Amino acid sequence: MTKEEKKLYDKEYRQRNIERIKLRQKEHNKNPKRKMNVKINYWKKNGLICENREEYEYIYDRWLYSEKCEEPKCNKEYSKENKKCMDHDHKTGLFRNILCNSCNTKRRTKENSSGTTNISWDKQNKYWIYQIRIKSKRHRKYSKDLEWLKNYKKEYENKYLYNI
């Protein structure tokens, strides 16, 4: 069978079985794994950056099972008008919270709630950077180990921001 014959055969098959193909696609789109992959790919396209697949799946599960806005001041239940959103820092690509649409829109214009900048990945130098501004002084720490940097960030903020 030549390429042209194969194309013609495929076209005729699709025309004869259009209802069956549509039904199969509908069933495929109902698959929970498919839904998760579609949502994660959408987030990636919009700038969410995670280290590995498990982090994306954790965020998806948190998004899926979230019933109320995670913003402490809001705490509204999600509805058709007030949809849930995955909130992330557009500069660094790091995940912050699951919020309602209105809180997510408000947060876009602000820095994150603690007044800090997040940990970001330096593509050129291939390391993580933690940056924070306290009373117009900038503090930076660099590391290739993300877990160590996250722990450092927690300790540093507890010591200098929260005085714990």
C-alpha positions in Angstrom: 0.0 0.0 0.0 1.5 3.4 -1.0 1.3 6.5 1.1 -1.5 8.0 -1.0 -3.5 4.8 -0.7 -3.0 4.7 3.1 -4.1 8.3 3.4 -7.2 7.7 1.4 -8.0 4.5 3.4 -7.5 6.4 6.7 -9.8 9.3 5.5 -12.5 6.8 4.5 -12.1 5.0 7.9 -12.6 8.2 9.8 -15.7 9.1 7.8 -17.2 5.7 8.3 -16.5 5.6 12.0 -16.8 9.2 13.1 -19.2 8.5 15.9 -17.1 5.7 17.3 -14.0 7.8 17.2 -15.7 10.7 19.0 -17.0 8.4 21.7 -13.5 6.9 22.2 -12.0 10.4 22.5 -14.7 11.4 25.0 -13.8 8.3 27.1 -10.1 9.1 26.8 -10.6 12.7 28.0 -12.5 11.5 31.1 -9.4 9.5 32.3 -8.1 11.1 35.5 -4.5 10.7 34.5 -5.3 12.5 31.2 -7.0 15.3 33.1 -4.0 15.7 35.4 -1.5 15.7 32.4 -3.6 18.4 30.6 -3.7 20.6 33.7 0.0 20.2 34.5 1.0 21.0 30.9 -1.2 24.1 31.0 0.6 25.2 34.2 4.0 24.5 32.6 3.0 26.6 29.6 2.1 29.4 31.9 5.4 29.4 33.7 5.2 27.0 36.7 8.6 25.4 37.3 9.2 22.3 39.5 12.2 20.1 39.9 10.5 16.8 39.1 7.2 15.1 38.1 6.3 14.3 41.8 6.2 18.1 42.6 3.8 18.7 39.8 1.6 15.8 40.9 1.7 17.1 44.5 0.5 20.5 43.4 -2.1 19.0 41.2 -3.5 16.9 44.1 -3.5 19.9 46.3 -5.4 21.8 43.6 -7.8 19.0 43.0 -8.8 18.4 46.6 -8.7 22.1 47.7 -12.2 23.3 48.8 -11.5 26.8 50.1 -9.1 29.6 49.1 -5.8 29.2 51.0 -5.4 33.0 51.5 -5.9 33.4 55.3 -7.9 36.7 54.9 -10.3 35.2 52.3 -11.0 31.5 53.0 -14.0 31.5 50.6 -15.3 28.3 49.1 -14.8 27.8 45.4 -17.7 28.1 43.0 -18.4 28.6 39.3 -17.9 32.4 39.7 -15.0 32.1 42.1 -12.8 29.4 40.6 -9.6 27.9 42.1 -6.2 28.9 40.7 -2.7 27.7 41.0 -0.8 30.7 42.2 2.9 31.0 41.3 5.6 33.7 41.1 5.8 34.8 37.5 9.4 35.9 37.9 10.8 32.7 39.4 8.1 30.2 38.3 7.8 28.7 41.8 4.5 27.6 43.3 3.0 29.6 46.1 -0.6 28.5 46.9 -4.0 27.4 45.7 -6.2 30.6 45.6 -9.5 31.7 44.4 -9.5 33.7 41.2 -10.0 37.1 42.9 -7.1 36.6 45.4 -4.9 35.3 42.6 -5.6 38.4 40.6 -4.9 40.7 43.6 -1.7 38.9 44.3 -0.3 39.3 40.8 0.3 43.0 41.5 1.9 42.4 44.9 5.0 40.7 46.0 4.3 37.5 47.9 2.7 37.9 51.3 5.9 37.7 53.4 7.5 40.5 51.6 10.3 38.3 50.2 11.3 37.2 46.8 11.3 33.5 46.2 14.0 31.0 45.5 14.8 31.1 41.7 16.8 29.1 39.3 19.7 30.8 37.5 19.7 29.0 34.1 23.1 30.5 33.0 25.1 29.6 36.1 23.0 26.5 37.0 22.3 27.2 40.7 19.5 28.2 43.0 19.3 31.8 44.4 17.5 32.8 47.5 16.9 36.6 47.7 15.2 38.6 50.4 14.9 42.3 51.0 14.8 43.5 54.6 14.6 47.3 55.3 15.9 48.0 51.7 19.0 45.7 52.2 19.2 42.7 49.9 20.4 39.4 51.2 21.3 36.6 48.7 22.4 33.0 49.1 23.4 30.6 46.3 23.3 26.8 46.2 23.0 23.9 43.9 21.1 22.0 46.6 17.5 23.2 46.6 16.5 21.4 49.8 19.4 23.0 51.7 18.4 26.4 50.4 14.8 25.9 51.4 15.9 25.0 55.0 18.2 28.0 55.0 15.4 30.3 53.8 13.1 29.0 56.7 15.8 29.5 59.3 16.8 33.0 58.0 13.3 34.3 57.8 12.4 32.9 61.3 15.5 34.6 62.7 15.3 38.0 60.9 11.6 38.4 59.9 9.6 36.7 62.6 12.1 36.9 65.5 11.6 33.3 66.5 
